Amino acid sequence: MKKQEFTIEFITPCFCAGADQTVAEVRAPSIRGQLRWWFRTLGGFSIQSRTLKIAEKEAEVFGDASDGNPQKSKLLVRIRSKSIETTTKELKDFGWDHPTDPHGYLLFNLRSNQRGLIEPGSTINVELIWKGPSHYWDSIVALWNVFTTFGALGTRSRRGFGSISSIPTKEPIDVGYIQQYFSEPQSILVFDFKEKENSNKENWEDAIGELGCWLKEWRSHGRTIDHHKKQPDNIGFPYAENDHDLGVKIIRSEKPEMNSYRAALGLPIIQLYSNKKKALWNHGKEKDGRFASPIMFRVTKEGTKYHPQIIFVEKYKWNDNANSLIIKNGEKWAKGSEIGVSLDLYEAMKNDEFLTRRY
């Protein structure tokens, strides 16, 4: 058996709670779930047999609760101690409730909801216990390093909140490191901002704000009423305008001869129009069907500087063979139109001239 204790520091506010959403807490199953997600995303360990399917690789490390062949997890996660500061906030408590604020753009679901959060600078001590083959231990540590470099915890973790780091700071992870320990290193692409003034921030708020501005540049349509004063010039407006018009056609019960772009960035989407009408975009035919965004934001910390980072999860980008988009007119849930989804916006964001690939 192998075991080691690690310390996690929260870099940005972490909105994590249990049944009571106003009381912040972090639990071992949440950390274990994130380790499992990164394991699956990177195709398991390179040390494992190539003949195993990903589900079999996963069961070998994390166990399997299926009836046919249940297996206990060989990897245990224990929280040994905490030094955390918690509070309860909603968007206006941060001063981010103005419609144009880039921070609020990333936290739109907190506009009128009180949520418990763990403050930046809080730490927790976590023990990993490995009961499997001893020669897997270096891979287990590598999985922890990947999680604490690229991972996060809590609500809106894909939008930069709940970003974490390991204490003491470990050696930077490079492509060779991921290739050494994982079977599918090509599953993620990690980008920094090219310009120096965009990559070194004095505080986490500025780093989150930079990420919010970037996403708005690519995704935002804005209010149509404002377009009469000034036509939007953000780089992603043509894609957003297409999707705005697509929603209008659905509301008018017209058959759209066009694909969606923003669906590839995550679902559901609720479009609200000035005439009080709305279009509901969902993944599949289930109400509130979700497609997790394959673009994730992180804030990393080096010394006293904070760095915004963007991760494209290639493994989970939109795939027409596995995903479908249904757009419905308001509350008329009995009807809906299946719409094609283009990856053009996703690919354009990945090729943004202001980004530079790190991994």
C-alpha positions in Angstrom: 0.0 0.0 0.0 1.2 3.5 -0.9 -0.1 6.8 0.6 0.8 10.4 0.6 -0.7 13.7 1.8 -1.1 16.7 -0.5 -2.3 20.2 0.1 -4.7 22.0 -2.2 -4.9 25.8 -2.3 -8.0 27.5 -3.8 -7.0 30.2 -6.3 -10.5 31.5 -7.1 -13.8 31.3 -5.2 -15.1 27.8 -5.1 -18.9 27.4 -5.2 -19.3 24.0 -3.7 -22.0 22.9 -1.4 -24.2 19.9 -0.4 -27.9 19.8 0.0 -27.9 23.3 1.4 -26.6 25.5 -1.4 -25.8 28.3 1.0 -23.3 26.3 3.1 -20.0 25.7 1.4 -18.2 22.4 1.9 -15.7 20.3 0.0 -16.0 16.5 0.3 -13.7 13.7 -0.6 -16.1 12.2 -3.2 -15.9 15.5 -5.2 -12.2 15.2 -5.4 -12.3 11.6 -6.3 -14.8 12.3 -9.0 -12.5 14.9 -10.5 -9.6 12.5 -10.5 -11.8 9.9 -12.2 -12.9 12.5 -14.8 -9.3 13.4 -15.7 -8.3 9.7 -15.8 -11.1 9.0 -18.3 -10.4 12.1 -20.3 -6.7 11.2 -20.8 -7.5 7.6 -21.7 -6.2 5.9 -18.5 -2.6 5.2 -17.6 -0.1 4.3 -20.3 1.2 1.6 -17.9 -2.1 -0.3 -18.2 -2.7 -3.0 -20.8 -3.5 -1.6 -24.3 -6.1 -4.4 -24.7 -8.3 -3.0 -21.9 -11.2 -0.7 -22.8 -11.4 2.6 -20.9 -14.2 1.3 -18.7 -12.0 -1.7 -17.7 -9.0 0.6 -17.1 -11.3 2.8 -14.9 -12.6 -0.1 -12.9 -9.0 -1.3 -12.3 -8.3 2.0 -10.5 -11.6 3.3 -9.2 -13.6 0.1 -8.9 -16.9 -0.9 -10.5 -20.3 -1.1 -8.8 -22.0 -3.1 -11.6 -23.9 -6.2 -10.6 -22.0 -8.5 -12.9 -18.5 -8.0 -11.5 -18.3 -5.5 -8.7 -14.9 -4.3 -7.7 -13.7 -2.2 -4.8 -11.8 1.0 -5.6 -8.0 0.7 -5.1 -7.7 4.5 -4.8 -9.0 6.1 -1.7 -9.3 9.8 -1.0 -9.4 11.2 2.5 -9.6 14.8 3.6 -7.4 15.0 6.7 -7.7 18.7 7.6 -9.1 22.0 6.4 -8.1 25.6 6.7 -10.9 27.3 4.9 -12.8 30.5 5.0 -16.4 30.3 3.8 -19.2 32.8 3.2 -22.4 33.2 1.2 -22.7 35.4 -1.8 -24.7 36.2 -4.9 -23.6 38.1 -8.0 -24.3 41.6 -6.7 -22.2 40.9 -3.6 -19.2 40.8 -5.9 -20.2 44.0 -7.7 -20.6 42.0 -10.9 -24.3 42.3 -11.5 -24.1 44.8 -14.4 -25.2 43.2 -17.7 -21.9 44.0 -19.4 -19.6 42.8 -16.6 -17.3 40.0 -17.9 -17.2 38.3 -14.5 -21.0 38.2 -14.3 -21.1 36.8 -17.8 -19.3 33.7 -16.4 -21.5 33.5 -13.3 -24.9 34.3 -14.9 -26.6 31.5 -12.8 -25.8 33.4 -9.6 -27.6 36.6 -10.5 -30.3 36.0 -7.9 -29.1 33.0 -6.1 -27.2 32.9 -2.8 -24.5 30.3 -2.9 -22.0 29.2 -0.3 -18.4 29.6 -1.4 -14.9 28.8 -0.2 -12.7 31.9 -0.3 -9.4 32.0 -2.3 -6.4 31.2 -0.2 -8.2 28.5 1.7 -6.4 25.1 1.9 -7.3 21.5 2.5 -5.0 18.5 3.2 -5.8 15.5 1.2 -4.4 12.0 1.6 -4.3 9.5 -1.3 -4.2 5.9 -0.4 -3.3 3.4 -3.2 -4.0 -0.3 -2.6 -3.2 -1.5 -6.0 0.1 -2.6 -7.7 3.0 -0.6 -6.3 4.4 0.2 -9.8 1.2 2.2 -10.5 2.1 4.7 -7.8 4.0 7.2 -10.0 1.0 7.2 -12.3 -1.4 7.9 -9.4 0.8 10.9 -8.4 0.8 12.1 -12.0 -3.0 12.0 -12.1 -3.0 14.1 -8.9 -0.6 16.6 -10.6 -2.8 16.9 -13.7 -5.9 17.4 -11.5 -4.3 20.2 -9.4 -2.8 21.8 -12.5 -5.8 21.8 -14.9 -8.7 20.8 -12.6 -11.1 22.7 -10.4 -14.0 22.1 -8.0 -17.5 23.2 -7.6 -20.2 25.0 -9.7 -18.9 27.0 -12.7 -15.6 25.2 -12.5 -15.5 25.1 -16.3 -15.6 28.9 -16.2 -12.6 29.5 -14.0 -14.1 29.3 -10.5 -12.9 26.7 -8.1 -9.4 26.8 -9.7 -6.8 25.1 -7.5 -3.1 24.6 -7.1 -0.9 22.2 -5.2 1.3 23.2 -2.3 4.3 23.2 -2.5 4.3 24.1 -6.2 5.3 21.2 -8.3 7.4 21.1 -11.5 5.4 22.5 -14.5 3.7 19.8 -16.5 4.7 19.6 -20.2 3.6 17.5 -23.1 6.3 14.9 -22.4 5.0 14.4 -18.9 1.4 13.8 -20.0 2.7 11.5 -22.8 4.7 9.5 -20.3 1.9 8.7 -17.9 -1.3 8.8 -20.0 -2.7 6.9 -23.0 -4.4 9.8 -24.8 -2.4 13.0 -24.2 -3.9 14.5 -27.3 -7.3 14.7 -25.6 -6.6 18.2 -24.2 -5.1 21.4 -25.7 -4.0 24.1 -23.3 -3.6 27.7 -24.3 -2.3 30.9 -22.7 -2.8 34.5 -23.9 0.1 35.7 -26.1 0.3 39.3 -24.9 2.2 39.8 -21.7 -0.3 42.2 -20.3 -3.0 39.6 -20.7 -1.0 36.7 -19.1 0.2 38.3 -15.9 -2.4 39.6 -13.5 -2.0 41.0 -10.0 -5.1 39.3 -8.7 -7.5 36.5 -9.5 -10.3 38.9 -10.3 -8.4 40.4 -13.2 -7.5 36.9 -14.5 -11.2 35.8 -14.4 -12.2 39.1 -16.0 -9.8 38.5 -18.9 -11.4 35.1 -19.5 -14.9 36.6 -19.4 -13.9 39.3 -21.9 -12.5 36.6 -24.2 -15.6 34.5 -24.1 -17.9 37.5 -24.7 -15.8 38.5 -27.7 -16.5 35.1 -29.3 -20.0 34.3 -28.0 -22.0 37.4 -27.3 -24.8 38.8 -29.4 -25.9 41.6 -27.1 -29.2 43.3 -27.2 -30.7 43.9 -30.6 -32.0 47.3 -29.5 -28.4 48.5 -29.0 -27.3 47.4 -32.5 -29.1 50.4 -34.0 -26.7 52.7 -32.2 -23.6 50.7 -33.0 -23.2 47.5 -34.9 -21.2 45.0 -32.7 -17.6 44.5 -33.8 -16.7 41.6 -31.5 -15.0 38.8 -33.5 -17.7 36.2 -32.8 -20.7 38.4 -33.6 -21.4 36.7 -37.0 -21.7 33.3 -35.3 -23.9 34.8 -32.5 -26.1 36.7 -35.1 -26.7 33.4 -36.9 -27.8 31.7 -33.7 -30.0 34.7 -32.8 -31.8 34.5 -36.1 -32.1 30.7 -35.7 -34.0 31.2 -32.5 -36.3 33.8 -34.1 -37.2 31.3 -36.9 -38.0 28.6 -34.3 -40.3 31.0 -32.4 -42.0 31.9 -35.7 -42.5 28.2 -36.5 -40.4 28.5 -39.6 -38.1 25.7 -40.7 -34.5 27.0 -40.4 -32.1 26.1 -43.1 -29.1 26.8 -41.0 -26.8 25.2 -38.4 -26.1 26.4 -34.9 -22.6 27.5 -33.8 -22.9 28.2 -30.0 -24.4 24.9 -29.2 -20.9 23.4 -29.6 -19.8 25.5 -26.6 -22.3 24.0 -24.2 -26.1 23.4 -23.6 -28.7 24.3 -22.5 -29.1 27.8 -23.9 -32.1 30.0 -23.1 -32.6 32.8 -25.7 -34.7 35.8 -24.4 -36.0 38.3 -26.9 -37.2 41.8 -26.5 -40.8 40.7 -27.3 -40.7 38.4 -24.2 -40.5 35.3 -26.4 -37.8 32.7 -25.8 -36.2 29.8 -27.4 -35.0 26.8 -25.4 -31.9 25.0 -26.7 -31.3 21.5 -25.2 -29.1 18.5 -25.7 -31.2 15.7 -26.9 -35.0 15.5 -26.4 -34.9 15.6 -22.6 -36.0 18.8 -20.9 -33.0 20.7 -19.6 -30.7 18.3 -21.5 -27.1 19.3 -20.9 -24.0 19.2 -23.1 -21.0 20.1 -21.0 -18.8 22.8 -22.6 -15.6 21.4 -24.1 -13.9 24.7 -23.4 -12.7 25.1 -19.8 -11.2 28.2 -18.1 -8.5 28.0 -15.4 -6.6 30.5 -13.3 -3.1 29.4 -12.3 -0.8 31.1 -9.8 2.9 31.5 -10.1 4.4 33.4 -7.2 2.3 36.5 -6.8 1.0 36.5 -10.4 -2.2 35.0 -11.7 -2.6 33.6 -15.2 -5.8 33.0 -17.2 -5.7 29.7 -19.1 -8.0 28.1 -21.7 -8.3 24.3 -22.1 -10.0 22.7 -25.2 -11.1 19.2 -24.4 -10.9 17.6 -27.8 -12.2 14.3 -26.6 -15.5 15.8 -25.6 -16.1 18.3 -28.4 -19.4 18.1 -30.3 -19.9 14.9 -32.2 -23.0 14.5 -34.4 -22.9 10.8 -34.0 -23.3 11.1 -30.2 -25.1 14.5 -29.7 -28.2 16.2 -30.9 -29.6 19.7 -30.6 -33.3 20.3 -30.1 -34.6 23.9 -30.1 -38.1 24.6 -28.8 -40.4 27.5 -28.9 -40.8 28.8 -25.3 -42.7 26.4 -23.1 -44.2 24.4 -25.9 -42.2 21.3 -24.9 -44.2 18.9 -27.0 -42.6 20.3 -30.2 -39.1 21.1 -31.2 -36.8 21.1 -34.2 -33.6 19.1 -34.5 -30.9 21.5 -35.7 -27.4 20.8 -37.1 -24.4 21.9 -35.1 -21.3 23.3 -36.7 -17.8 23.2 -35.1 -16.7 26.3 -37.0 -17.0 28.6 -34.0 -15.2 26.1 -31.8 -12.3 25.8 -34.3 -12.1 29.5 -34.8 -11.8 30.1 -31.0 -9.0 27.4 -30.9 -7.1 29.3 -33.6 -7.5 32.7 -32.0 -4.4 34.8 -32.9 -4.1 36.1 -29.4 -3.7 32.6 -27.9 -0.5 30.5 -27.8 -0.5 26.8 -27.2 1.3 25.6 -24.0 0.5 21.9 -24.3 
